[in-house]
């Protein structure tokens, strides 16, 4: 393994850990809902990593969760990350209760997954575009303003890892492994299904779209089908509904779709007054300026993601290009809330950007410009602000 993924991971995470500690020490957490609490009160080094969806993932494996409201269903969250974190938490159950052991296990799963995902990106990008582009891509992912989600108790890091290695193995023609990891990704997050057509298209491209290449396709399709089948069985067993996640999202969580969702999100992120604060500390304490920055970032990321991916399609190949574009298409119906977290896992976009930033000076300038936003957004997330 090359040093670049390790260096990018260690330096960026250290900066975030210190930022979280200082943010919670200088500006104590400010929960915005009655059900929200602190997983590790008094421990500002790690408490800021356990926010929002973290408690919902814990509730999947905890029959008596402490923090979540009863009127919402955790069927909105796919369970694979919770299952893996529960297994990682088993050694800590000897001296911690289920809740705290789970969060420690989940932090380990997220951190290890992020590092492993970076190594996959480094390996695949080296094959596609060379070691210099690979190094730049890894650093861009690590300092991306929303990359803190890839260490928090969120499913994103595991999803990133599974997708990165699935596509890496696909490009190396190791199809059973690629399909198995894609099946796991589909049990981690709904967009994991975007891997299925992406892998199919890449498989056909590698075989020059020859009909005889489809002889092995039934085996690969059967491996991919494991994910949806397990999810359907799980939701039926637990909620008496094989598509309970859709009903929970639309009814219980009241997630608007289409123009309504976009209008809702625009009204939230740009609700005035935006700059009603007297100084830097006051602007951090008052969330409105940060919220507007996040909203502007989300709106900018969508066209930039598409443009970068299309511009590098020849180098990225069919699988990576299709995965990004299908993933973006799947997200459009739900408004633009969460686009930063969603984009953080789309590593081909960062490969495309790394290919453009050939000048070392420009590359460093982009990383330096991104870093303050990464630290600011994580500080607000740690304070229970709505960075989702």
Backbone torsions as a table, in degrees:
resi	resn	phi	psi	omega
1	UNK	NA	133.2	178.3
2	UNK	-73.1	162.5	-175.9
3	UNK	-76.8	-23.8	-173.2
4	UNK	-56.2	-48.4	178.9
5	UNK	-60.1	-40.8	178.4
6	UNK	-62.7	-45.9	-178.1
7	UNK	-65.0	-44.5	179.7
8	UNK	-63.7	-43.2	179.1
9	UNK	-63.4	-53.2	-173.1
10	UNK	-64.1	-45.4	-175.8
11	UNK	-69.4	-43.3	-178.9
12	UNK	-68.9	-39.1	-179.6
13	UNK	-70.5	-36.4	177.0
14	UNK	-61.9	-43.6	177.9
15	UNK	-60.6	-38.5	-179.9
16	UNK	-71.7	-39.2	179.1
17	UNK	-61.7	-45.2	178.5
18	UNK	-64.6	-41.6	179.1
19	UNK	-61.4	-44.5	178.9
20	UNK	-60.7	-42.0	179.1
21	UNK	-62.9	-47.9	-178.4
22	UNK	-65.7	-39.8	-178.6
23	UNK	-62.0	-45.2	-177.6
24	UNK	-75.8	-23.5	177.9
25	UNK	-78.5	-43.7	-177.3
26	UNK	-85.0	-34.0	-178.8
27	UNK	-130.1	87.6	-173.8
28	UNK	-53.7	156.3	-178.0
29	UNK	-56.6	147.1	-175.6
30	UNK	-133.7	76.2	179.6
31	UNK	-56.8	140.7	-176.6
32	UNK	-105.0	-6.8	177.3
33	UNK	-125.0	153.0	-176.2
34	UNK	-64.6	-28.1	-176.2
35	UNK	-81.6	-12.7	-174.7
36	UNK	-78.3	142.6	179.3
37	UNK	-145.3	-170.7	-179.7
38	UNK	-108.8	124.9	-179.4
39	UNK	-71.4	-37.5	-179.2
40	UNK	-129.5	69.6	-178.8
41	UNK	-60.5	135.2	-179.6
42	UNK	87.8	-10.2	177.5
43	UNK	-112.9	85.7	-175.4
44	UNK	-73.4	-9.2	178.8
45	UNK	-71.9	-35.1	-175.9
46	UNK	-122.4	-16.0	-174.3
47	UNK	-61.1	-34.6	-176.4
48	UNK	-67.0	-12.0	179.0
49	UNK	-85.9	-6.1	-176.2
50	UNK	-114.4	92.0	-175.9
51	UNK	-142.3	157.9	170.2
52	UNK	50.7	-110.1	-174.6
53	UNK	-63.3	-17.6	-179.5
54	UNK	-53.0	-42.9	-176.6
55	UNK	-70.9	-30.0	177.9
56	UNK	-71.2	-38.7	176.4
57	UNK	-65.0	-36.9	177.8
58	UNK	-67.2	-34.5	-177.3
59	UNK	-66.9	-21.1	-179.6
60	UNK	-65.4	-32.1	-177.4
61	UNK	-110.6	3.3	-178.3
62	UNK	-115.6	115.8	-178.9
63	UNK	-69.0	-17.3	-179.5
64	UNK	-132.5	66.6	-178.6
65	UNK	-67.1	146.8	-173.8
66	UNK	-90.0	-28.7	-163.6
67	UNK	-106.0	-21.6	-169.4
68	UNK	-86.0	148.2	178.4
69	UNK	-76.5	146.4	-175.4
70	UNK	-72.3	-20.9	-173.2
71	UNK	-83.7	-2.0	177.4
72	UNK	-117.3	151.6	-176.5
73	UNK	-104.7	137.8	175.6
74	UNK	-80.1	4.0	173.0
75	UNK	-62.7	-14.9	177.4
76	UNK	-67.1	-13.3	-174.3
77	UNK	-117.3	128.3	176.7
78	UNK	-70.6	145.9	-163.9
79	UNK	-94.7	-6.3	-169.7
80	UNK	-61.2	-40.5	177.3
81	UNK	-60.7	-40.6	179.2
82	UNK	-65.1	-40.1	179.5
83	UNK	-63.8	-45.0	-179.9
84	UNK	-65.5	-40.9	179.8
85	UNK	-67.3	-36.4	176.9
86	UNK	-61.2	-41.5	177.7
87	UNK	-66.7	-40.8	178.1
88	UNK	-65.8	-25.5	-178.0
89	UNK	-81.1	-13.6	-173.9
90	UNK	-54.6	-43.6	179.0
91	UNK	-61.3	-27.7	-177.1
92	UNK	-83.7	-10.9	179.3
93	UNK	-67.9	-15.3	179.7
94	UNK	-67.0	-25.9	-177.8
95	UNK	-137.0	5.2	176.3
96	UNK	-131.6	153.5	174.8
97	UNK	-71.4	168.3	-174.8
98	UNK	-55.6	-43.8	-175.5
99	UNK	-60.5	-54.3	-176.6
100	UNK	-71.0	-35.3	176.1
101	UNK	-62.4	-40.9	178.9
102	UNK	-60.4	-47.3	-177.5
103	UNK	-63.1	-38.9	176.6
104	UNK	-64.9	-46.9	177.9
105	UNK	-59.7	-40.7	-179.5
106	UNK	-66.6	-38.7	176.7
107	UNK	-62.2	-38.5	177.6
108	UNK	-67.0	-45.0	179.4
109	UNK	-59.9	-44.7	-178.8
110	UNK	-64.5	-44.5	-177.5
111	UNK	-65.9	-47.2	179.7
112	UNK	-64.2	-40.6	179.9
113	UNK	-63.5	-41.8	179.3
114	UNK	-62.2	-45.7	179.4
115	UNK	-63.0	-45.2	178.9
116	UNK	-63.8	-37.3	176.9
117	UNK	-63.2	-40.2	177.4
118	UNK	-63.1	-38.0	178.3
119	UNK	-65.9	-36.4	177.2
120	UNK	-65.4	-43.7	178.4
121	UNK	-61.1	-43.7	179.0
122	UNK	-60.2	-45.1	-178.8
123	UNK	-65.4	-46.6	-178.1
124	UNK	-69.4	-42.4	-178.3
125	UNK	-67.1	-36.9	175.5
126	UNK	-58.0	-40.5	178.9
127	UNK	-66.9	-38.2	-174.2
128	UNK	-85.7	-38.3	-169.0
129	UNK	-137.8	-1.5	177.0
130	UNK	103.5	166.1	-173.9
131	UNK	-69.1	-33.8	-179.2
132	UNK	-66.2	-44.9	177.8
133	UNK	-64.4	-39.5	179.3
134	UNK	-60.9	-44.3	179.8
135	UNK	-62.6	-43.5	-179.5
136	UNK	-66.0	-40.1	-179.5
137	UNK	-61.9	-42.8	-179.5
138	UNK	-62.4	-43.5	-179.7
139	UNK	-68.6	-37.7	179.0
140	UNK	-63.0	-40.7	176.8
141	UNK	-62.8	-42.7	-175.2
142	UNK	-67.5	-33.3	-177.3
143	UNK	-103.0	3.8	175.8
144	UNK	-55.1	136.4	-172.9
145	UNK	-56.1	-17.5	179.7
146	UNK	-114.1	16.0	-178.3
147	UNK	-73.7	-9.5	178.3
148	UNK	-63.5	-24.6	176.5
149	UNK	-61.8	-22.1	-177.5
150	UNK	-81.7	6.2	172.0
151	UNK	-126.3	-18.3	-179.2
152	UNK	-70.8	172.4	176.4
153	UNK	-78.6	72.7	178.6
154	UNK	-136.1	157.3	-178.6
155	UNK	-77.5	-6.1	-170.8
156	UNK	-62.9	-39.5	-178.2
157	UNK	-65.6	-44.7	178.5
158	UNK	-63.9	-40.8	177.5
159	UNK	-61.9	-45.8	177.6
160	UNK	-57.2	-46.0	-179.3
161	UNK	-62.9	-47.5	-178.5
162	UNK	-63.8	-42.3	179.6
163	UNK	-67.3	-43.6	-177.6
164	UNK	-62.6	-44.2	-179.5
165	UNK	-74.3	-34.5	176.8
166	UNK	-59.6	-48.2	-179.0
167	UNK	-71.1	-33.6	175.6
168	UNK	-62.2	-47.4	179.1
169	UNK	-65.3	-34.0	177.4
170	UNK	-62.8	-43.2	-179.7
171	UNK	-70.9	-20.3	174.7
172	UNK	-92.8	5.7	177.8
173	UNK	64.6	30.0	176.0
174	UNK	-102.4	73.8	-166.0
175	UNK	-68.7	-40.4	177.8
176	UNK	-58.3	-42.3	177.7
177	UNK	-66.0	-43.2	-179.9
178	UNK	-59.4	-42.9	-178.5
179	UNK	-71.4	-37.5	178.7
180	UNK	-63.1	-43.1	179.1
181	UNK	-69.0	-35.2	176.2
182	UNK	-64.4	-38.7	176.4
183	UNK	-61.3	-40.7	177.4
184	UNK	-65.6	-40.1	178.8
185	UNK	-61.6	-35.9	179.4
186	UNK	-70.7	-15.6	174.4
187	UNK	-94.1	-3.6	-177.4
188	UNK	-99.7	-43.8	177.9
189	UNK	-147.2	149.0	-179.7
190	UNK	-55.6	-42.3	-179.5
191	UNK	-62.1	-10.0	176.2
192	UNK	-56.6	-24.4	177.7
193	UNK	-63.2	-21.7	178.5
194	UNK	-65.2	-20.4	177.6
195	UNK	-66.9	-30.4	-173.4
196	UNK	-61.0	-57.4	178.0
197	UNK	-66.1	-31.2	179.1
198	UNK	-64.3	-44.1	177.3
199	UNK	-65.7	-40.2	178.6
200	UNK	-60.8	-43.8	-179.7
201	UNK	-66.0	-40.9	179.2
202	UNK	-66.4	-38.6	178.1
203	UNK	-61.8	-44.8	178.6
204	UNK	-64.8	-39.6	179.9
205	UNK	-63.1	-43.6	-178.5
206	UNK	-64.5	-24.1	-179.8
207	UNK	-105.4	20.3	176.3
208	UNK	54.6	29.9	177.1
209	UNK	56.3	32.9	178.5
210	UNK	-81.7	139.0	-177.4
211	UNK	-63.1	-36.8	-177.2
212	UNK	-67.7	-17.5	179.1
213	UNK	-70.8	-12.2	-176.9
214	UNK	-82.5	1.6	-178.5
215	UNK	-61.3	-34.5	-180.0
216	UNK	-90.3	-5.4	-175.8
217	UNK	-58.0	-40.9	-180.0
218	UNK	-57.1	-38.0	177.7
219	UNK	-63.2	-46.5	-178.5
220	UNK	-66.6	-38.5	177.1
221	UNK	-64.3	-38.9	178.5
222	UNK	-63.6	-38.5	177.9
223	UNK	-65.7	-45.6	179.2
224	UNK	-60.7	-37.1	-175.7
225	UNK	-66.3	-18.0	-179.8
226	UNK	-57.6	-40.9	-177.9
227	UNK	-60.8	-58.7	178.7
228	UNK	-59.7	-37.0	-179.9
229	UNK	-65.7	-43.2	177.8
230	UNK	-63.2	-42.1	-179.9
231	UNK	-65.0	-44.1	178.4
232	UNK	-61.5	-42.4	177.7
233	UNK	-65.8	-39.7	179.6
234	UNK	-64.2	-48.4	-178.5
235	UNK	-65.7	-35.5	177.6
236	UNK	-68.3	-41.6	179.4
237	UNK	-64.3	-40.7	-173.6
238	UNK	-90.0	-34.1	-172.9
239	UNK	-122.7	3.8	-177.7
240	UNK	59.1	30.7	-176.8
241	UNK	-156.2	112.2	-176.8
242	UNK	-66.3	-17.1	175.9
243	UNK	-119.8	40.4	-177.9
244	UNK	-59.6	-28.7	-178.5
245	UNK	-64.5	-34.7	178.0
246	UNK	-70.1	-43.6	179.8
247	UNK	-66.5	-39.0	178.7
248	UNK	-63.6	-40.9	-177.9
249	UNK	-68.7	-42.3	-174.3
250	UNK	-80.8	-35.4	-175.6
251	UNK	-98.9	-62.9	-175.8
252	UNK	-64.1	-44.1	-177.2
253	UNK	-90.2	-8.7	174.3
254	UNK	53.9	46.7	179.4
255	UNK	-84.9	111.4	179.2
256	UNK	-72.0	152.4	179.9
257	UNK	-124.0	165.2	177.6
258	UNK	69.0	-147.3	-177.2
259	UNK	-60.9	-34.3	179.7
260	UNK	-60.8	-42.9	179.1
261	UNK	-64.2	-42.2	179.4
262	UNK	-66.6	-40.6	178.4
263	UNK	-64.2	-43.3	177.3
264	UNK	-58.0	-47.5	-177.0
265	UNK	-67.6	-40.4	179.1
266	UNK	-62.3	-43.2	179.0
267	UNK	-62.2	-35.0	-179.8
268	UNK	-72.6	-50.8	-172.5
269	UNK	-70.7	-28.7	-176.0
270	UNK	-115.1	28.6	176.5
271	UNK	-68.8	125.2	178.7
272	UNK	-76.5	161.7	-5.3
273	UNK	-80.1	141.7	-175.7
274	UNK	-90.3	-41.7	-174.5
275	UNK	-114.0	40.5	179.0
276	UNK	-85.8	66.3	177.4
277	UNK	-145.8	155.8	-170.5
278	UNK	-96.6	-13.3	-178.7
279	UNK	-167.7	-177.3	-176.9
280	UNK	-61.2	-48.5	-179.2
281	UNK	-61.6	-39.4	-179.6
282	UNK	-69.7	-34.7	178.4
283	UNK	-68.8	-32.1	175.8
284	UNK	-72.3	-41.9	-179.7
285	UNK	-65.2	-40.5	176.8
286	UNK	-91.6	122.6	-167.2
287	UNK	-76.9	-18.6	-171.0
288	UNK	-53.1	-46.4	179.2
289	UNK	-61.7	-42.9	178.6
290	UNK	-64.0	-40.4	179.7
291	UNK	-59.8	-42.4	178.7
292	UNK	-65.9	-39.5	176.5
293	UNK	-60.8	-43.0	179.2
294	UNK	-63.7	-45.6	179.1
295	UNK	-59.7	-43.7	178.1
296	UNK	-63.9	-39.1	178.0
297	UNK	-62.1	-44.3	-179.6
298	UNK	-60.3	-45.6	-178.5
299	UNK	-65.5	-34.6	179.6
300	UNK	-73.9	-34.5	-173.7
301	UNK	-65.4	-35.5	-176.5
302	UNK	-60.9	-56.2	179.5
303	UNK	-66.7	-33.7	179.1
304	UNK	-65.7	-41.7	178.4
305	UNK	-59.0	-46.4	-179.3
306	UNK	-66.2	-45.0	-176.9
307	UNK	-63.7	-44.6	-179.6
308	UNK	-64.1	-42.6	-178.4
309	UNK	-64.1	-46.3	-179.6
310	UNK	-64.5	-39.2	-177.6
311	UNK	-65.5	-27.4	-177.8
312	UNK	-106.8	13.4	-172.8
313	UNK	-57.7	-35.7	-178.3
314	UNK	-64.3	-40.2	178.3
315	UNK	-77.5	-41.6	-177.6
316	UNK	-66.0	-35.5	-177.9
317	UNK	87.2	174.7	-172.4
318	UNK	-65.7	-43.5	-174.4
319	UNK	-64.1	-51.3	-178.5
320	UNK	-65.1	-44.0	-179.4
321	UNK	-62.2	-47.9	-178.9
322	UNK	-63.3	-40.3	-178.9
323	UNK	-59.9	-45.8	-179.5
324	UNK	-64.7	-50.0	-174.8
325	UNK	-66.0	-39.3	177.7
326	UNK	-67.9	-39.5	178.2
327	UNK	-61.6	-43.9	178.6
328	UNK	-63.1	-43.8	179.8
329	UNK	-60.4	-38.3	179.4
330	UNK	-66.1	-28.4	-176.4
331	UNK	-83.2	-21.9	-169.8
332	UNK	-63.6	-29.7	-176.0
333	UNK	-70.7	-16.5	-172.3
334	UNK	-104.0	20.5	-177.5
335	UNK	83.1	-166.7	-178.0
336	UNK	-116.9	7.4	174.8
337	UNK	-64.9	130.4	178.6
338	UNK	87.2	6.6	-178.1
339	UNK	-62.9	-33.3	179.4
340	UNK	-62.3	-48.7	177.4
341	UNK	-63.2	-40.2	-179.9
342	UNK	-63.9	-41.1	-177.7
343	UNK	-73.5	-28.7	-176.2
344	UNK	-57.2	-27.8	-178.0
345	UNK	-90.2	-10.2	-175.7
346	UNK	-84.2	73.0	-171.8
347	UNK	-60.6	-28.7	177.1
348	UNK	-59.1	-27.9	177.9
349	UNK	-63.8	-39.3	-179.8
350	UNK	-74.0	-31.0	173.0
351	UNK	-63.1	-45.1	179.2
352	UNK	-61.1	-42.5	178.5
353	UNK	-66.3	-39.8	178.9
354	UNK	-62.4	-32.1	177.2
355	UNK	-67.8	-31.0	179.4
356	UNK	-78.3	-33.9	-174.9
357	UNK	-86.4	66.9	-177.1
358	UNK	-73.6	-30.8	178.3
359	UNK	-75.1	126.5	179.1
360	UNK	-60.3	-37.8	-178.5
361	UNK	-64.5	-42.4	179.7
362	UNK	-68.3	-41.9	179.0
363	UNK	-59.5	-47.1	179.5
364	UNK	-63.2	-39.5	-179.9
365	UNK	-61.7	-40.0	178.6
366	UNK	-65.0	-45.1	179.5
367	UNK	-61.9	-42.9	179.8
368	UNK	-65.7	-37.5	179.5
369	UNK	-69.3	-35.1	-179.4
370	UNK	-73.5	-33.9	-170.4
371	UNK	-57.2	-46.6	178.7
372	UNK	-58.2	-36.3	178.7
373	UNK	-69.0	-38.6	175.6
374	UNK	-58.8	-46.5	-178.1
375	UNK	-69.3	-40.6	179.2
376	UNK	-64.2	-47.7	-177.1
377	UNK	-65.2	-38.1	177.6
378	UNK	-69.1	-38.1	178.4
379	UNK	-59.1	-41.9	178.6
380	UNK	-69.8	-39.0	175.7
381	UNK	-59.7	-45.0	-179.6
382	UNK	-63.2	-28.3	-179.7
383	UNK	-86.3	10.6	-179.5
384	UNK	71.0	23.8	172.4
385	UNK	-79.3	160.1	-171.1
386	UNK	-82.8	66.5	170.1
387	UNK	-98.5	99.4	-169.5
388	UNK	-119.6	NA	NA
